[in-house]
Amino acid sequence: MRCLITGASSGIGETIARRLAAEGHPVALMARRTERVREIAAELGSAIAVPGDVGSGEDCEAVVQRVVEAFGGVDTLVNAAGTWVEEPLHAATYEQIRRFVDTDVSGALQITRAALPQLMKGGGRLVHINGLQGLIRVRPPVLYATVESAVRGLCESLRWEAAPHGVHVGFITLGSVANTEAATPDMVVLHSGDERNRLSRDEVADAVLFMLSRPEGVNIDELVLTPLQQSF
Ligand SMILES: NC(=O)c1ccc[n+]([C@@H]2O[C@H](COP(=O)([O-])OP(=O)(O)OC[C@H]3O[C@@H](n4cnc5c(N)ncnc54)[C@H](OP(=O)(O)O)[C@@H]3O)[C@@H](O)[C@H]2O)c1
């Protein structure tokens, strides 16, 4: 699979990119931090850095074009680019709202739009990383629920638009993931007392690889992955 991974300069996206590269897939790493994606790509044998901002339609087009030039096409898009704003709506600045929507909503739409003509050439696969507030809207802030509901809507509806073109569309709804540097942190980081309340990035990557490795024509619409004792 010729893969484009967004959010590949850190966190979940970086771990997914490393895992796909370790399995021998050509991987293109997209994020805004140019030096960081270049460093990671240099470490991985079959990878290239494609710096860019998913909030810019021009960047998304240029990135896909660059991947096509390097690999001859794009078969798989994993969109893990994202940010977050913790403030409740009444306290969020307009700049925070704009940045969150630009990255997580417009960004998801734009990188998907840019990659779709490639994915539609045959058997393409698309996975978006999403969060639990798009499913269970019981926890603040409102901004999470708004953005994650939009990504859910994108994936659920795109599935029907893309299926006639042979494109598999799915998303992973995640509970809390340990925000530590290691992909596979010590279990203590994943537990609080005896309770498992964090996922590791490696466990998220396992789920992505599972989705991407289903036989042609089998679509996993959604995987919901939560640590057992997460309290919401
Ligand atoms: N961690 C969790 O507990 C959790 C739970 C549920 C869902 N999620 C979702 O999973 C996604 C990834 O989270 P994470 O924990 O891996 O966060 P992270 O470590 O902060 O990684 C975010 C990635 O997105 C990239 N990014 C941010 N804005 C971008 C933009 N405008 N254009 C291109 N790339 C951009 C960042 O790179 P640059 O700064 O270099 O651009 C970075 O590579 C997010 O959407 C998050 O909401 C996370």
The ligand as an ORCA input file, in Angstrom:
! r2SCAN-3c Opt
* xyz 0 1
  N      -4.521     11.431     22.420
  C      -5.776     11.087     22.723
  O      -6.123     10.736     23.866
  C      -6.828     11.115     21.645
  C      -8.078     10.555     21.905
  C      -9.058     10.607     20.927
  C      -8.779     11.193     19.698
  N      -7.547     11.749     19.474
  C      -7.309     12.387     18.186
  O      -6.207     11.820     17.520
  C      -5.562     12.798     16.721
  C      -4.063     12.766     16.994
  O      -3.841     13.025     18.378
  P      -2.399     12.835     19.043
  O      -2.620     12.449     20.445
  O      -1.546     11.994     18.188
  O      -1.888     14.355     19.015
  P      -0.424     14.965     18.748
  O       0.633     14.122     19.345
  O      -0.492     16.414     19.142
  O      -0.297     14.895     17.173
  C      -1.050     15.717     16.361
  C      -0.428     15.654     14.967
  O      -1.216     16.443     14.078
  C      -0.362     17.322     13.370
  N      -1.094     18.520     13.009
  C      -1.719     19.403     13.831
  N      -2.262     20.393     13.111
  C      -1.978     20.127     11.793
  C      -2.256     20.786     10.572
  N      -2.956     21.925     10.542
  N      -1.809     20.230      9.415
  C      -1.101     19.059      9.445
  N      -0.799     18.404     10.565
  C      -1.240     18.938     11.731
  C       0.789     17.606     14.331
  O       1.953     17.969     13.631
  P       2.475     19.459     13.361
  O       2.303     20.236     14.647
  O       3.906     19.232     12.961
  O       1.655     19.985     12.225
  C       0.993     16.213     14.928
  O       1.767     15.428     14.055
  C      -6.225     14.137     17.079
  O      -7.189     14.462     16.089
  C      -6.918     13.850     18.377
  O      -8.055     14.669     18.598
  C      -6.567     11.703     20.398
*
